[in-house]
Amino acid sequence: MDYMQTSSIPQTRKQAGFTEDEVNVFRQSFEKYDLDGNGKLAREELSPLLADINISMRTVEDQRRFLTLLEDARKEALHCGATVEEVGEPGSPGIAFWTFIHLMRLLQ
């Protein structure tokens, strides 16, 4: 394995295996819902996104399932090299971009 391959592994892990082009598409989608431009999707910004990607939040069980998935995505992003600042605090209701990327991978 040469230096270029070795140096790109941490970024690929952080990107959850998505290509740079795929990450850019996700970033555009994320920014569309990030109405205040703070780099995180607050609860009120998150609801339209979840509806658009067909994640039901109608029942308490749906909400619990999503929160578990969100925490799994946050942990995976941290494990893959993102910082707490890049993924958000555990248990926080908002979603930062790198958590969103890992959430999209978990949903596939």
Secondary structure, 3 states (H helix, E strand, C coil): CCHHHHHHHHHHHHCCCCCHHHHHHHHHHHHHHCCCCCCEECHHHHHHHHHHCCCCCCCHHHHHHHHHHHHHHHHHHHHCCCCHHHHCCCCCCCEEHHHHHHHHHHHC
